[in-house]
Structures are given as C-alpha cells and as structure tokens.
Amino acid sequence: MRIINKTKNTVLAEDTIIADTFFTRIKGLLCKKEFKKGQALIIKPCNSIHTFFMHFPIDVLFVDKHNQVIKVISSLRPTRLTPIYFNSAFVVELPTGTAQSTLTSKADTISIEGTQKL
C-alpha cells in the first residue's frame, strides 16, 4: 500500500500497514527493532500517540478526515507523548527524516492507495 503526498507529488511510503483494531492500535510499532525507509504505519482512528517502549525516533503526520495533514512532528523520540489533535482522523507514522525529505508540511493532502491490515 502506498502513501502519496498529492500536494508535493512525492511518495511517503511504499510498504504501509493499517492498525485499525483495538489491539493493533495499542501495539503499533512497539517491539520493532527498526523502521526502514519506505515503510509506514497508519493508526486509525487516532488523535494522539506515545513512543513509550519504542527503540527509534519517528516522523508523525496527524491527518484529518479529508486526508489533509494538520500537524507534522519530525523525529519524535522514544518515551514521548504527543498533544491531542482533536481534528485528527488518523496518524501516519514514518521513519525519521521522511517528512523533511519529501517536504511534507501542514495543509498537504495525502492519498492512500491499496489496502493491507496489520
């Protein structure tokens, strides 16, 4: 499954998994040792995340119901908690540096192509 930044015409991820059940949303990226370039995790629904028990920093996109980015957090380190973004419908977690390398920013529109569940 691919995630594309339609505004910037860039590919954010080629290998994406959706976590949309209670258990898969809680698990997220916990226990993963690495997060490779081109991978992503979508947590849906979601308006806040934590990085407790994670082993690496991540980029985080909070996205509204219209697939518009409402907040970008770059290089969120382990053992952190984000604020609550009440307008967020889902979160895209990406390897650190992805947001910067693709110039992804607030108000960009993303597109998700294909389906794959965790």
C-alpha positions, 0 to 999 in steps of 0.5 A: 500500500502506498502513501502519496503526498498529492500536494508535493507529488512525492511518495511517503511510503511504499510498504504501509500497514493499517492498525485499525483494531483495538489491539493493533492500535495499542501495539503499533510499532512497539517491539520493532527493532527498526523502521526502514525507509519506505515503510509506514504505519497508519493508526486509525482512528487516532488523535494522539500517540506515545513512543513509550517502549519504542527503540527509534525516533519517528516522523508523525503526520496527524491527518484529518478526515479529508486526508489533509495533514494538520500537524507534522512532528519530525523525529519524535523520540522514544518515551514521548507523548504527543498533544491531542489533535482533536481534528485528527482522523488518523496518524501516519507514522514514518521513519525519521527524516521522511517528512523533511525529505519529501517536504511534507508540511501542514495543509498537504493532502495525502492519498492512500492507495491499496489496502493491507491490515496489520 
